[in-house]
Amino acid sequence: MKAFLLSFVVLLAACVGNTDRAQNEAVDLDTLAERYVVLELAMGEIDTAHVDAYSGPQALRDRAQAAGWTLDEISERATQLERDLSCMIDKDTAERINALILRIRALQTRIVINQGNPPDFDTESQLLFAARAPDIAVETFQQTIAQIDALLPGAAPLAERISAFRERFAIPADKLDVVFVAALEECRRRTLEHIALPEGESFKIEYVTDKSWSGYNWYQGDAHSLIQVNTDFPVQIERAVDLGCHEGYPGHHTYNVLVEQELLNKRGWIEYSLYPLFSPQSLIAEGSANYGIELAFPGEERLRFERDVLFPMAGLDAND
């Protein structure tokens, strides 16, 4: 907090010197937001994992590619942009500008990490995601492990017993598509009962290999998503609802569609044409996607749907 206040004081001091320049250039907030998008896209040219999705004008991507900035050059421009944004804050723009500044600080942190100087874990998470992991006593985890150990008795190590139990519920490869599509469609049906989505929103499913994740949503823009499922490892029956809700409805697909509709299309906030993977936006996206599972299937509803619909589709014994 002290560091944040100090940086804020420094930015305010810089505003005093920038007053004449700001008046002369008459730069508006939308122009500054475009500068931000170009910086993020330029970072994506260096760190290919940095930009998760972009659906904005090709001209901004062309500017980023043509610039060919180094990490130091991106950092210098990001620092100046943060100063310029801080000088524009008023009651009507504070929310948008504060969100942009948090994104810029996340970008600066990624630059430092790419330069081989990562901060400590808590500082990194605060700068990237504007949040820190809670401190949880080791005893809490030990109690949970003891409960699982009692549910799955045996002589083998607990991790092996859990793996053996879960393998009994793997979806056969020839049933994977029908089970996953059914789960995703049910997630969508339940979501649409409560959340209005634009006409024509859609998704495509692909089954892939050689990935480090089990499922991923690649937002394509115009209310369309590509949802990929990794088949390198057995997909357990509970992952159908997990992935359907998390990657689709009311998770990432729904979230991205609403962000595009409400913030980009209606308000014209160009920064929301881009999704930087390492940013406070990811905390909201991942948290809401996980919570969306329980939101769509509250209480015992998920258990009933899996037992009565998905288990028979997969040819698994629901009595287990």
N, C-alpha and C positions, 0 to 999 in steps of 0.2 A: 504493500500500500504506500509506503514512504517513497519507493522508487517511482510509482505511478504519479504521485503528487509532485515529485521533483520534475519528472518529465513534462507534466502539465504546466508547471511554472515556466519551464524553459520554452515551451511552445507559445505560451502567452507573451513572453518577452520577445520571441521572434515575430509575433504578430505586430508588435509596435513598429518594427523595422519594415514590415511588409505592407503597411497601410497604403503608402503611395503607390507601390507596385500593383496592389490589388485593385485600386481605383483606376489606374491607368489601363490595366489589361481587361478589367471588367469580366473576369472569368466566372462562369456560373458553376453551380454544383454538378450539373450534368456533364460538363466538360471535364471537371476533376474526376468524376466517376469513370469516364472514358479513359483518362490517363491511368487510373487504377487497373482497369481491365487489361490494358496493353502491358502493364508491368507484370501482371499475373501470367498472361500468355507468354511473355518473354521468359519468365521463370520456367514455364512449362517446356520451353525449347531446350532448357538445360537439364531440368529434372522431369523426366517423362511421367513420373507418378504424381506430379503436383496438381495438374488440372484434371479433375474427374469428369467434367462435362462442360461443354461450351456450345451455346446455340445463338450467339450474337452475330453481328455483322462480320462478314469475311474481311472487310477493310481493316478492322482492328487487329485481326490475326495477321494480316499482311504487314501491318505496321510493326508488330512485334517481331515477326520473322526478319523483316528488312533491317530492323535496328541492330540485331546481333549483339546486344548488350552482354557484358560480363556480369558476374554476381556482384562485384563491387559497384558497377554502374547502375544495376537495378536497385541496389541498396541506397545509393546516393539519391536517386530519383524518388524512391519510396519515402525517404526522410523528408525531402522537400515537399512531397505531396501531403504528408501528414501535417506539416506546418501550415500549408495552404488550407487544408480542411479545417484545422483547429481555429483558424482566423475567421471562418465563416459561420461558426456555430451560433444559432439563435434558437428560440423556442420552437420555431416551425421546422427547423432542419436538424435539431439535436439528435433525434433518434437515428436518422439515416447516417449522419456524419459519425456518430459514435460507433455504429456498426462497421462503417468503412475503416475507421481508425483501428479497431480491433483486428480487422482483416489484414491491414497493412502491417501491424505488429506481428501477426502470425507469419506473414510473408518474410519479414525481416528475420524472424527466428529460423525459418527454413533455410534462409541464406546462410546464417551462422552455422547451422547444422551441416549444410553442404560444404562449408569451408573447413569442416573438421573440428569445430569448437562447440559441441552441444552443451547446453546448460544442464543442471541437475534435473532429475525426473519431474519434481513438483513444479519447478520454474518453467520447464519446457511445456508441461501440460497447461499451465496457467497462460502462457504466452500464445500457445497454439489454439487452445480450445476455450480459453477464459474460464477454466474450472480446474479443480484439483481432485484427485481421488481421495475418498474419505479414509481416515485411519481406522482400521478394523483389527481388533485384538486377535492374535493367533488362536486363542482359545475358542473363538467363534467358529473358525474353520475346523478345528479339532472335534468340536461337538457335532458338526454336520457330518464329518467323516465317520464318526462313531455310529451315527444313525444309519448311514448307508451300509456300513459294515454289518449291522444287525439285520438289515433287510436282505442282504446277499451273503449269507453265511458260507463258509468254506475254508479250505486250507491254503488256496492260492492267494497271492497278493491281491489286495482289493482292486487295483487298477485292472488286473487280468479278469477278475470276476465281473466287473462292470462291462468290459469289452465283450466278454462271452455272452452276457445277458442281452446287450444291445444288438449283437449279431443275429439274434433270433428274430429281430423285427426289421431286418433289412428288406427293402422293396426289391423284388426280382427285377433284373434289368429290362425284361420285356414288358413289365407293368409300370415302369417308372413314369412314362409320359402320361398315361391315363390317370394315374394317381395324382401326379403333380398338377395337371390341368384341372382336375376336379377340386383339389384343395384351393387353387388360385381362383377359380370361378366362385367358390363359396365365400372366400375372403372378399372378393369384389362385390358379390351380392349383398353381403352384410354391411359393407362399407357404404354402398350407395343408398342404403336405408337411412343414413345419417348425414352423409357428406355429398353435396352436389358437385359433380365433375363436369367439365365442358363436353359438349357434343363431339363425338368422334375420338375421344381419348382411347388409346389402345396400347397393346404390348405384344411383343413377339418373344417366344421361348426358344432358347438354343441349349443343347447339351454339349459340353466341352470337356477337355482334359488338359492336363499339364498346367493347372492353376494352383495358386497358394490359398484359395478360398473355396468354400463350398457353394456359395451362390453370390451373384453380383447383379446390380441394376446399372445399366449404362443408359442414362437418360439421353434421348435423341433430340429433344425439343419438339415443339408443336404437339404437346400432350402425348408423346409416344415414347415407350421404353423398350429396350432390349434386355430381357432377363435371362441370365445364363446360369446353368446348374452344372457343377463340376461332378463328373461321374468317375473320377479316378478312384474314389473310395466308396464303399457301400453307403447308400442313402437310407437311413432308418426312417420308419414310418412317421415319426413325430416331426421330421424335418420338412415334410410336405406342407403342413400348416405353418411351421416356422418360416420357411422360405416364401410361401405364398403371401403371408401377411407382411413379413419384414421387407421383402424386395418389391412387393406389389401393392396390396391394399390392406390396411390404410397406411402402409409404410412408404418406402422410397418413391415409388411411382406416384402415389397420391400426393405426397409432400412436394415433389418436384413439379407436378402439374399445377398445384395451387400456388406455389412460389412464382412460377412462370405467369400464371393467369393474373394474380393479384398484384405482384410487385413489379414484374417486368412489363406485362402488356397494359395493365390499367394505370399504373403509376409512372411507368417509363423509367424505372430505376435500372440502368444498363448493367450495373454490377451484378444483378441477379440473373444475367445471361450466362454467368460463369460460376461454376461450383469448385472452389479450391478445396482439395481433399483435406489439407491440414489447416483448418480454420474453425472458429466457433460455430459455423454453420454445420459442421460435421457432428458436433455434440448434439445439436438439436435433431439432425437427420437420423442419427443412429439411435438416440434415446427414444424418439417418437416411433421409429420403426419397431423397436423391441416392445415398447408399451402397446403398440398397435395390435400385437398378438392377443394380449389379454382383453383389449378393447373390443376386438371383433368376436372373441370367443370367451365371454365371461363365465366364471364359475365352472360348472361341470359341462358346459356346452361343447367345449373342445373334445373332451373325453368321449362324449356321446357321438359326435360327428366322426371321430377317428374309428371308434368301435363299430358303429353301424354302417358307415359308408366306405371309409378308406381301407379298413382291414379286409373286408370282402373283395374289394377291387384288387388289392395286392395279393390275394390268396393266402393271407396270414390268419392264424387262429386267434380270434378276438377273445377267447376264453383266457388267454395268457395275459 
